[in-house]
């Protein structure tokens, strides 16, 4: 048993001398967490308005043109921008840059034309070949038709100028209270507390980068085992009383300790600085960290015994990093993908590890929610370790 700890201590000292260890296990995960966090809005402070920005140039200034603007201001689809200091050319520059989704021009004589019973044209500058343009066009047409219908109704009902105003207001308000209303009923599902979108973004990127670069960091761990065979240290060690199983377990223990320490440091960093609540369920989070470390450490052991040289150790580390991270939801949350892709993604251990961490930090579930992900990770750990043991017996004979 002492020989296992001796081999593990020797490996750790050798691994920690390599600067790439800290680069892949600590520096890169933190840097990429910040990078992806900014990209997905994890550090945004304000609440963004999802409505499409539309500038209005009111050349009419009459009562009915102002009522049209008021209807559009209450829209849940578009948000209105009006600035008397800006010209049409200024707004067109903003439209070209993408700061505006459209420009609506209410022409002179709009109010007079409506009062005479005609349909005055409105001018809209927007790209109607895109979804945003057609959405804006539909919303403006709906508001304009609502106003026109109310004016025409008031002209019919109120024959005098004194009667027009009340009839117009009644007709306009009738749109909010239609005589026939269709209501749909559905079961009310009680939901628990939810995390903010900013925290959810960081709760995705923090464990994702932690797992991705834990796999990438295996190249230094694998290189230790490769160098042991290259320098014939393994052959000399086998001439002693040290068993093959002790050698294998010593290497495995070293990788596990290194990875578990990385998880602890990065989870503490995420808890304190990123406000990702890893320790809301500390026992569950630590169980996921242990299971993930066991799985990735077994993968590192497998890489080390299969690689014949340092170049192969690098390739065998980077290939599963990209493959497992891409399919396992480290780059894009699996819940945003199709059911088929989610099923394929859960062939990888990264998907199960992500499920375990996000069940605690995002879905706010209890300890039992991590049992299945941890069982899957343990299964992968056993599979990788058995393959490594089989390969190690062959290369050490």
C-alpha positions in Angstrom: 0.0 0.0 0.0 2.9 2.4 0.8 4.3 1.8 -2.6 1.1 3.1 -4.2 1.4 6.4 -2.2 5.1 6.6 -3.1 4.4 6.3 -6.8 1.5 8.8 -6.6 3.7 11.3 -4.7 6.5 10.9 -7.4 4.0 11.4 -10.2 2.5 14.5 -8.6 6.0 16.1 -8.1 6.8 15.4 -11.7 3.5 16.7 -13.0 3.6 19.9 -11.0 7.0 20.8 -12.4 5.4 21.1 -15.8 4.0 24.6 -16.3 1.4 23.3 -18.7 -0.3 21.6 -15.7 -1.3 25.0 -14.2 -2.1 26.4 -17.7 -4.6 23.7 -18.6 -6.1 23.0 -15.1 -6.4 26.5 -13.7 -5.5 29.4 -15.9 -7.3 28.3 -19.1 -10.6 27.2 -17.4 -10.9 30.6 -15.6 -10.0 32.6 -18.7 -12.5 30.7 -20.9 -15.2 30.9 -18.3 -14.9 34.7 -18.4 -14.8 34.6 -22.2 -17.9 32.5 -22.6 -19.6 34.2 -19.7 -19.3 37.5 -21.4 -20.5 36.0 -24.7 -23.6 34.5 -23.1 -24.5 37.5 -21.0 -23.3 36.1 -17.7 -21.9 39.4 -16.6 -24.6 41.7 -17.9 -26.1 43.9 -15.2 -29.2 45.4 -16.7 -32.4 43.7 -18.0 -32.4 43.8 -21.8 -35.6 44.8 -23.7 -36.5 41.9 -26.1 -38.7 44.2 -28.3 -37.5 45.4 -31.7 -36.3 49.0 -31.8 -38.2 51.2 -34.3 -37.7 54.9 -34.8 -40.7 57.1 -35.6 -40.6 60.4 -37.6 -44.0 62.1 -37.1 -44.3 64.7 -39.9 -48.0 65.1 -39.2 -48.2 66.1 -35.5 -52.0 65.8 -35.5 -54.1 64.1 -32.8 -54.6 60.9 -34.7 -50.9 60.5 -35.6 -50.1 61.0 -31.9 -52.7 58.3 -31.0 -51.0 55.9 -33.5 -47.6 56.6 -31.7 -49.3 55.9 -28.4 -50.7 52.6 -29.6 -47.2 51.5 -30.8 -45.6 52.6 -27.5 -47.8 50.1 -25.8 -46.8 47.3 -28.1 -45.2 44.2 -26.7 -43.4 43.6 -30.0 -41.6 46.8 -30.8 -40.2 49.7 -28.7 -40.4 53.2 -30.0 -37.5 55.7 -30.4 -38.3 59.4 -31.1 -35.7 62.2 -31.2 -36.5 65.5 -32.7 -32.8 66.3 -33.1 -32.3 63.3 -35.4 -33.0 63.4 -39.2 -34.0 60.6 -41.5 -30.4 60.2 -42.6 -29.3 59.8 -38.9 -31.8 57.0 -38.4 -30.9 55.3 -41.6 -27.3 55.1 -40.4 -28.5 53.5 -37.2 -30.6 51.1 -39.3 -27.6 50.2 -41.4 -25.5 49.5 -38.3 -28.2 47.3 -36.9 -29.0 49.6 -34.0 -32.6 49.9 -35.3 -34.9 47.3 -36.8 -37.0 49.8 -38.7 -38.0 53.4 -39.4 -41.6 54.5 -39.5 -42.5 57.8 -41.2 -46.0 59.2 -40.5 -46.6 61.7 -43.4 -48.0 65.2 -43.3 -51.8 65.2 -43.5 -52.2 61.8 -41.9 -54.8 63.0 -39.4 -56.8 65.0 -42.0 -56.9 62.1 -44.3 -58.3 59.7 -41.7 -61.0 62.3 -40.7 -62.1 62.5 -44.3 -62.5 58.7 -44.5 -59.5 57.9 -46.7 -56.6 55.5 -45.9 -53.3 57.5 -45.7 -50.1 55.6 -46.5 -47.4 55.0 -43.9 -43.8 54.7 -44.9 -41.7 51.9 -43.3 -38.0 51.3 -43.9 -37.1 47.8 -42.8 -35.8 44.6 -44.4 -39.1 42.7 -44.8 -37.1 39.7 -46.2 -36.0 39.0 -42.6 -38.2 37.9 -39.7 -37.6 41.2 -37.8 -38.8 43.2 -40.7 -42.0 41.2 -41.3 -42.7 41.3 -37.5 -42.4 45.1 -37.4 -44.6 45.5 -40.5 -47.3 43.3 -39.1 -47.4 45.1 -35.7 -47.6 48.6 -37.4 -50.3 47.4 -39.8 -52.3 46.0 -36.8 -52.0 49.3 -34.9 -52.9 51.4 -38.0 -55.9 49.2 -38.8 -57.1 49.5 -35.3 -56.9 53.3 -35.4 -58.5 53.5 -38.8 -61.4 51.2 -37.8 -62.0 53.3 -34.7 -62.1 56.5 -36.7 -64.4 55.1 -39.3 -66.8 53.8 -36.6 -66.8 57.2 -34.9 -67.5 59.0 -38.2 -70.5 56.8 -38.7 -71.9 57.0 -35.2 -71.0 60.6 -34.3 -72.4 62.8 -37.0 -71.3 66.0 -35.2 -67.9 67.1 -34.0 -69.0 67.0 -30.4 -70.1 63.4 -30.7 -67.0 62.2 -32.6 -64.7 62.3 -29.6 -66.7 60.0 -27.3 -67.6 57.6 -30.2 -63.9 57.4 -31.2 -62.8 56.6 -27.7 -65.4 54.0 -27.2 -64.6 52.4 -30.6 -60.9 52.4 -29.8 -61.3 50.9 -26.3 -63.6 48.2 -27.7 -60.5 46.6 -29.1 -59.4 45.9 -25.6 -62.8 44.5 -24.6 -64.1 42.5 -27.5 -67.7 41.1 -27.3 -66.4 37.6 -27.7 -63.3 36.4 -25.8 -61.7 33.0 -26.1 -60.0 31.7 -23.0 -57.9 28.7 -22.7 -57.4 26.8 -19.4 -54.5 24.7 -18.5 -53.2 23.0 -15.4 -51.1 25.3 -13.2 -47.7 23.8 -12.5 -46.1 24.9 -9.3 -42.4 25.6 -9.9 -39.7 26.3 -7.4 -37.3 29.3 -7.3 -35.4 30.0 -10.5 -31.9 31.4 -11.0 -31.3 34.5 -13.0 -30.2 34.3 -16.7 -26.8 35.8 -15.8 -26.2 33.1 -13.1 -27.5 30.4 -15.4 -25.0 31.4 -18.1 -22.1 31.2 -15.7 -23.5 28.0 -14.2 -23.2 26.5 -17.8 -19.7 27.9 -18.7 -18.0 27.3 -15.3 -18.4 23.5 -15.0 -18.1 23.2 -18.8 -14.7 24.8 -19.0 -13.7 23.0 -15.8 -14.4 19.6 -17.4 -13.0 20.5 -20.8 -9.6 21.5 -19.5 -9.5 18.7 -17.0 -9.4 16.4 -20.0 -7.0 18.6 -21.8 -4.7 18.6 -18.8 -4.3 14.8 -19.1 -1.6 15.3 -21.7 0.9 16.1 -18.8 -0.4 13.1 -16.8 -0.1 10.8 -19.8 3.4 12.1 -20.6 4.6 10.9 -17.1 3.6 7.3 -17.8 5.0 7.5 -21.3 8.4 8.8 -20.0 8.4 6.1 -17.4 8.4 3.5 -20.2 10.7 5.6 -22.4 13.4 5.9 -19.8 12.9 2.2 -18.8 12.0 3.2 -15.3 9.0 0.9 -15.5 11.1 -2.1 -16.4 13.4 -1.4 -13.5 10.5 -0.9 -11.1 9.1 -4.3 -12.2 12.2 -6.0 -11.1 11.5 -5.0 -7.6 8.7 -6.4 -5.3 6.3 -3.7 -6.6 3.3 -5.3 -8.2 1.8 -4.2 -11.5 -1.5 -3.3 -9.7 0.4 -1.1 -7.3 2.1 0.8 -10.1 -1.2 1.2 -12.0 -3.1 2.4 -8.8 -0.3 4.8 -7.9 -0.5 6.5 -11.3 -4.3 6.6 -11.0 -4.2 8.0 -7.5 -1.9 10.8 -8.6 -4.1 11.9 -11.5 -7.2 11.7 -9.3 -5.7 13.9 -6.6 -4.6 16.4 -9.1 -8.0 16.6 -10.8 -10.0 16.6 -7.6 -7.9 19.5 -6.3 -8.6 21.3 -9.6 -12.3 20.8 -9.1 -12.2 22.1 -5.6 -10.2 25.3 -6.5 -12.4 26.1 -9.5 -15.7 25.4 -7.7 -14.6 27.6 -4.8 -13.7 30.3 -7.4 -17.0 29.9 -9.1 -18.9 30.1 -5.7 -17.0 33.2 -4.5 -16.5 35.3 -7.6 -19.0 34.0 -10.2 -21.9 33.5 -7.7 -22.5 30.0 -9.0 -24.0 28.2 -6.0 -22.0 25.0 -6.2 -22.3 24.5 -2.4 -26.1 24.9 -2.2 -26.0 21.1 -1.8 -22.3 20.6 -0.8 -22.5 16.8 -0.4 -24.1 16.5 -3.9 -21.6 18.8 -5.5 -18.6 17.0 -3.9 -20.0 13.7 -5.0 -20.2 14.9 -8.6 -16.7 16.3 -8.4 -15.4 12.9 -7.0 -17.2 10.9 -9.7 -15.9 13.3 -12.4 -12.4 13.1 -11.1 -12.5 9.3 -11.0 -13.8 9.1 -14.5 -11.4 11.6 -16.1 -8.4 10.1 -14.1 -9.2 6.7 -15.5 -9.3 8.2 -18.9 -5.9 9.8 -18.2 -4.5 6.4 -17.1 -5.8 4.9 -20.3 -4.2 7.6 -22.4 -0.9 7.1 -20.6 -0.7 3.3 -21.2 -1.9 3.5 -24.8 0.4 6.4 -26.0 3.8 5.3 -27.2 5.3 8.8 -27.2 4.6 12.3 -26.0 3.1 13.3 -29.4 0.5 10.5 -29.1 -0.2 11.5 -25.5 -1.0 15.0 -26.6 -3.2 13.8 -29.5 -5.0 11.2 -27.3 -5.8 14.0 -24.8 -7.0 16.7 -27.2 -9.1 14.4 -29.3 -11.4 13.3 -26.5 -11.4 16.8 -25.1 -12.9 18.2 -28.3 -15.2 15.2 -28.9 -16.6 14.9 -25.4 -16.9 18.7 -24.9 -18.6 19.3 -28.2 -21.1 16.4 -27.9 -21.5 16.5 -24.1 -22.9 20.1 -23.9 -19.8 22.0 -22.7 -20.0 24.4 -25.7 -23.8 24.5 -26.1 -26.4 23.4 -23.5 -27.8 20.1 -24.5 -31.3 21.2 -23.5 -31.2 23.6 -26.5 -30.5 20.8 -29.0 -32.7 18.1 -30.5 -33.7 14.9 -28.7 -31.4 12.9 -31.0 -28.4 15.1 -30.3 -29.1 14.9 -26.5 -29.2 11.1 -26.7 -25.9 11.1 -28.6 -24.4 13.6 -26.2 -25.1 11.3 -23.2 -22.9 8.7 -24.7 -20.0 10.9 -23.4 -19.1 11.3 -19.7 -19.1 15.1 -20.0 -22.9 15.2 -20.5 -23.5 13.3 -17.3 -21.1 15.5 -15.3 -22.8 18.6 -16.7 -26.1 17.2 -15.7 -24.9 16.6 -12.2 -23.5 20.1 -11.7 -26.4 21.9 -13.3 -29.0 19.8 -11.3 -27.6 21.6 -8.3 -26.7 25.1 -9.6 -29.4 25.7 -12.2 -32.3 23.3 -11.7 -32.0 23.7 -7.9 -32.7 20.0 -7.3 -31.7 17.9 -4.3 -29.0 15.3 -3.5 -30.9 12.5 -5.2 -30.7 14.3 -8.6 -27.0 13.6 -8.9 -27.1 9.9 -8.1 -27.8 8.8 -11.7 -25.1 11.1 -13.3 -22.6 9.9 -10.7 -23.5 6.3 -11.3 -22.9 6.9 -15.1 -19.6 8.5 -14.4 -18.5 5.7 -12.1 -19.4 3.2 -14.9 -17.2 5.1 -17.3 -14.4 5.1 -14.7 -14.6 1.3 -14.3 -14.6 0.9 -18.1 -11.6 3.1 -18.7 -9.7 1.6 -15.8 -10.2 -2.0 -16.9 -9.1 -1.1 -20.4 -6.0 0.6 -19.0 -5.2 -2.4 -16.8 -5.6 -4.7 -19.8 -3.3 -2.6 -21.9 -0.8 -2.0 -19.0 -0.4 -5.8 -18.6 0.5 -6.1 -22.2 3.0 -3.3 -22.4 4.7 -4.3 -19.1 5.3 -7.9 -20.1 
